[in-house]
């Protein structure tokens, strides 16, 4: 056995990077898949002769599967071991991807997407657990920076990859591309991940599962239905949200009774975890919600293709790649409370530009702003997550990772739904064009709708002046929505102000050791 003293505590060795490679492969698949599929929704409408509401279930079903399985991942990781569970998640995701490519109806595709989500929902929390245990508290910042690359680049690379696959091949390859990656990841995981040290004595919180998993799924279903319904007073919005919230509240009250609850809320006694979780939750709502609208602006206002819109988003990813390794190193040496506020200031500065967008705003200005935002993103998300998990003892990491991932999922869904509703309500205020109706629905076509359609080649009997007026209305609607996002970004500074500004003591059981075969062995395995 080699103890931690045998290796410099701040140096990442080859064994740790092998583990990081497995986790990054899984993260790339799960995160890219979400954004790649979102690009394919119009294609699904054409291929399956379905409405947008029907094809949107390919996203909603996946999200609900995530919400169902994420709460189980912490207990299952401790009960069955992270290696077995991670490989099962890879298998389910890869199998689901292959089946999606064979779907010949929208109903089949939605069903296969649910199977995909059951695997995808476990990949991120398990990946965070594996990497945190492998690196130890002193090196988690740099290793989290590695995991953060696919998390930040997914929303940027997804539209580029999705647009290219659909144009160059077919929609089937949106899913088939995961099959070889998944196969490689499975074999890689078999040899690279350390042996499991499961704890079969821990009891399963069955009552908690019956409340939390359905509660999260119902709540997120209501939130996901909000953009289509347009109002929170719609029955399909408030009823599932109310039932879901009631079940979640019931779980919160229940969780302090059993010795091993499904989700250990006692971890919030750790001040670092609590402050970091709140900071991350507000940040996800603000940035991920509005962030999905950046490519939509290029598509709907500027008339760019999906591929070109994705390429215009690339500066954001480049900016993140510049600062993320630096931020990871700093997170291991300097308290995140001293660095994250500066990164958030960069995000706010870049975001402000989009509150001023028009129909002809300079691409150089917009791409420069995206680059500045990317610099801030690289120094924000992963350092906050590092702060959340660093002071947890090894045996608490799996449950802590689950908590963080649930907050991310809820925050992302709320942010996306909120921004979509605000933008939709703004666009609905556009004046209808007299005598021009949608041939499918019979509803009047608005000036904004005609402008968006004309940007993508539709020939409508509408004077150019009306098209231009509609286009300006659409641009103003985006600017108004971005103002809401900007205010939420500013609100993130409030919890960030409470992040630790002094070095925190690490848990007693930290570090990294290896056995005689060169495998990485975490503290949980040593004992």
N, C-alpha and C positions, 0 to 999 in steps of 0.2 A: 504494500500500500504506500502511496505517496501522499503526504499530507499537504495542506495548503502552503505551509512554509517552504516547501520545495520549489514552488513556482511563485514568481512575483505576483502579488495580489492584483496588480493593475494591468497585467499582461494577459491577452487572450491567446491561448495556444491552439494548435491545430485541431485537437479533439473537440474543443468548444465550437470552432468554426464548422466542423463537420455536422454537428447538431444544428447549428444555425442554418446550414444549407438545406436540411430537411424541412425545417419550419418555414423558411422563406419560400420554398417551392409550394408548400401547401397554401401559404398566405397569398401567393401570386395567383394560384388557381381560383381560390374562393373570392378574392376581392375583384380581380379582373372580370370574373364571370358576371358579377352584378352589373357592371357598367357596360360590358360587351352586349349583354342581353337587352339592356335598355335601348341600345341603338337599333336592335333588330325588331322592336315592337311594330313599326310601320310595315315591315316585311311580313311579319306574322299575320297582320290584318289582311294583306293581299293573298298570302299563301293559303290561309285557312278560311278566307271569306268571313272574318269575324269583326266585331265592333272593337273599338279601342278599350271599352270597359272589359270585354272578354279577354283580350290579350294582356291587359294589365294584370290579370290574375297570375300570369307567369312570374311576375315580380312579387305580387302580394303573397302567393302560395309559398314562395321561397322564404319570404320574410317571416311568415307565420311558423314555418318549420324551424327556422332559426330560433324564434322566440320560445318554441316548445322545448328544444333540446339543450339550449345554452344553460338553463338552470340545473340540468342534470349532470353537466360535464364536470363540475367540481367534485361531487360525490363519486361519480363513476371513475374519475381519475385516481382518487384515493383507494377506491374499492378494487378496481381491476388493473390499475397501473397505466401510466401515461403512454407507454410505447404501444401496448395492445390497443388502447382506445384510439390513439392517433392513427394507427394503421387501419382500424375499422372505419374511421371517419374518411380517410383517403379512399378506401375501397367503395364506400357508399357514394361519395361524391363522384368518383370516376365512373362507377356503374350507372349512376343517375345521368351523367353527361352522355354516355353512350346511348342510353335509352331515349334521351331527349331528341337525339339526332334521328331516331327511327319513328318518331311520332307522326301520325297521319291525321290527327285532329287536335284542335286546341285543348280539348278535355284531356287527352293523353299527355300532351305537353305539360299542362299544369300539374298532373299527377306525378310525372317524372321529375318536375322541378321541385316538388315537395321532397322526394327522395334525395335529390341533390342537396336540398337545404338541411336535411337531417345530418348529412355528413359535413357540409360546409359550416354549420353552426358550431361544431365542436373543434374545427381546425384552429381558429384564432385563440380561444381561451386555453386550449391544450398547448398550443405553440408557445404562448406567453409563459405558461407554467413550466414547460420543459426548459425554455431558455433561461428563465429566472433561477431555477434550481441549478442549472449547469454552470452559469456564470458566477453566482454568488452576489451578494449585495454590493461589493466593491467594484464590480465590473458590469453591472446590469445596464448602466447608461449606454455604453458602447454597443452592447449586444442588442438593446432595444432599438438603437439607431439602425441596425441591420434589418430588424423586423419592420421598422417604420417605412422603409423604402417601398415595399409593395403597398402598404396602407395609403401612402400619399400619392404614389404614381398610378395606382389602379384607376382612379377617376379620370386621369389624364390619358393613360395608355389605352384604356378600354375603348373609348370612342374611335381612336385611330385604328386599333386592331379590328374592332367590330366592323367599321366602315370598309376597311380593306378586304376582310374575309368575305363580306356580303357581295362586294363589287367584283372581286377576283374569283370567287368560287361560288358558294351558296350559303344560305342561312344555317345549313346543317353543320358547317365547319365552326360556327360559333360555339358549338358544344363538342364536336369531335376533337378540337385542338386540346381539350383537357385530357383526353384518353392517353396519349403517349406521355404527357407530363405526369399524369397520375400514376402510370405504370412505373416510370423512373423513380418517382417519389416513394412508392411502396417498397421497391427493392432497396433504395437508398436508406429508407427508415429502418428496414430489417437489419442492416449491418451497422448503421451509424448511431442509432439511439441506444442509450444505456439500458441494461436489463431492468425490468420492473421490480419494485418492492411494494406490492399491493398490501392493503390493510383490510383483509376480509372481515375483521371483527366489527368494523364500523356499521351500525344499523342504518337502514334506509328510511328516510322521512317520507313515508307514503302519503300521509295527510298533507304535508307541505307540498308535495308534487301535485296532488289533486287541486290545490289552490293556485300555486304559482305558475305552472306551465300553461294551463288554460287561461288564467287571468292575464298573463302577458300576451298570449295569442289573441284573446278577445279585445284587449285594449288596443293593440297595434292594428287589428283589423278595423276597428272604428276609426283610428287615426288615418289609416291608409284609404278609407272610404271618403274622407273629408274632401279631397280635391274634386272628386267626381260629383259629390253631393252639393258642394259649394257652400254649405252651412252646417254648423255643429248641431242645429236643431233637427236635422234629418234623422228619422228613426234608425236607419242603418248605421248612423254615426254615434249618436249619444247612447243608444241602448247597449251595444257591445262595449263601449268605453266605460259606461257606468258599472255593468256587471264585472268587466275585467278589473276595473279599479277596486271594486268591492272585494274581489277575490284576492287581489294583491295586498290590500289593507288587512284582510283576514290572515293572510300568510305572515305579515309583519307581526301581528299580535301573537300568532302561534309560534313564530320562530324562536322565541326566547324560552320555550318550554322544553323541547327535546334536547338531549345532550349533543346530538349531531344533526342539526337542522339541515334541510336541503341547501339553503343559502344562509351562511353564518353572518347575520347582521351585527353580531357582537364585534366583528372586525372593525366596525366604525368607531369603536372606542379608541382606535389608533388615529390620532389627530391628523397625521400625514395622509393616511388613506382617505379620510373624510374630506379634507380640503382639496386634495388632488382630484378626487372623484367629482366633487361639485364643480371644480374648474373645468375638468374634461367634459362634463355633461353640458355646461353652458356653452363651451367652445364648439362642441359638436353640433348643437342646435343652431348656433350662429353661422358657422362656416360651412358645414356640410349641407345645410339647407339651401343657403344662397349659392354655394359653390356649384350646385347642380344647374343653376340658371346661367352660369357663364357661357357654356357651349350653346345653350338655347338662344341666347342673345345673338351669337354669330349665325345660328341657323335661321332664326325667324326674322331678325331685323336686317342682317347683312346678306342673307341669301346664300350662305356658304354651304357646301356639301358636308356630309357627316365627317368625311375624312379630313377636309380642310379645317373644319371647326375643331377637330381633335388636335390637328397640328398647331393651330393657333393657341391651344391651351398648353403646349409643350413647355413654354418658358417657365410656367409655374413648377413643373416637375424638375426642370434644370436648376431652378433656385433652391428647391428642397434638397436636391442631391448635393449642392454646394455646402449647405449649412448643417445637414443632418449628421455627418460624421464628426464635425466640430462640436455640435451640441451634445452628441453622445459622450465624447471625451470630457467635455466640461461638466456634464451631469455627474460624472464619477469623481470630480475634483471640487466643484463649486456648487453650493446649494442652489437648487433650481429657482428659488425665489429671487435670486439675483440676476438670472439670465432670461427667464421666460418673459418678464414684462417688456424687455427690449425687443424680443421676437414678436410679441403681440403688437407692439407699436409699428413694426414693419407691416404686419398684416393690415392694421387699421389704415395706414397711409396708402397702401396699394388698393385697398377696398374702396376708399373714398372716391377714387377715379371713376368707378362704375356707378356711383350715384349721379354722375354728370353725363352719362352716355346719351348720344343722339343717333341719328341715322348715318352720320358720316364721321364719327369720332375716329381720330387717327389710330391705325393699327399699331403704330410704333409706340404710342402712349399706352394703349391697352396691354400690349405684350410686355412693355416695360413694367407696368403695374402688376401684372401677373407674376413676373419674375421677382419683384420685391415681395409680393405676398408669399411666393414659394420660399424665399429666404426666411421669412417669418415662420411659415409652417414647419420647416425643417428644424426650427429651434423651439417649437412649442409642444406639439402633441406627444412625442415620445419622451421628452424630459418630464412632462407631467405624469405620464404613465410610470416612468421610472420612480418618481417620488412616491407614487401610490403603492408600489410593490416592494420598494427597497427595504423598508423597516419591518416587513412581515417575516416571521419565522418560517423556516422551510415547510413545515407541515401546514401552514396557512396559505401558501402561495396559490394552490389550486383554487381554493374558495375565493381568494382575493381577485384572481384573474377572472373568475366567473362574474363577480360583482362588477368589475370594470367593464367587461364586455356587455353585460346586460344594460348598463347605463349608456354605453355607446349605441347599442341597438335602439333603445327607446329615444335617445337624443336625436339620432339620425332620422328616425321615422317622424318625430314631431317637427324637426326642422324642415324636412322635405315637404311634409304636408302643409305646414304653415306658409312657407314661401309659395307653394303651388296655389294655395287658396287665395293669397293676396294678389298674385299675378293674374289669376283667372278672374277675380272680381274686378280688377282694373281693366282687363281686356273686355269684360262684359259690358263696360260702360261705353263702348264704342257705338256710334250711331249706325242703325241699320240702313242698307241701301234700298230705296224703294223699288219694288218690283223684281228684286233678285233674291231667289230662295234656294236653299240647299236641295238638290234633286232627291237626296236620300231621305232627309228628315222633314223637308218642307218648311223648315225654319228660315227666317230672313238671314241673309248673309250680311255681316257688319263690315264697315270700312276696314277695321283691323283685320278681320278674317280674310277679306279680299286681298289686302296688302300682303299678308303672310303667304297666301296661296300663290300670288303673282311672283313672289320671291323664289318660288320653286317651279316656275314654268307654266303655271295654270293660266289659260287664256280666258279672261272674263270680260264681258261687255261693260267695262267700267272705265270712265275717263281717267287719264293719268293723274290729274289733279287730286281726284278722290283717293287713288292708290297712294300717292305721296302723303296726303293728309292722314290716311290710315296708318302708314308706316311710321310717321312721326308720333302718332298716338301709341303705337306698340312700343316704340323706343322710350317714351315717357313712362309707360306702364312698367317697363323693366327698371328704369331709374328709380321710380317710387318704391318698388319692391327691394331694390338694392339699398335704399335708405333704411328700410326696416332691418335688413341684415347688418348694416353698418352700426346701427344703434345696439343690436345684440352683441356685435363684436366689442363695442365699448363696454357693455355690461360685463363682459368676461374679465375685465380688469379688476372687478370687485373681488371675486374669490381668489384671483391670482395674487392679490396683494397679501393674502394670508399664507401663501406657500412658504415653506421653511427657508429662512435666510441664514441659518447656521447649520453646520454639519451635524447630522443626526447619528446617534450610535447605531451600529448594526446589530442584528440579532445574534445571539451567541452561536447558533448553529449556522454558520455560513461557510462559504468557501467551496473549493473544488478539489477533488482528489481523483486518482485514477487507479484502476486495478492492474494486475500484471498483464492483462491483454491490451492495455492502452485505452480501455473504455472509460468514459467519464462516469464518475460516481458522485451523486449528489449527497448532501448531508442526510436526507431522509433515507437513502439507501444504506449509508454507513451504519445507522442505528437499526 
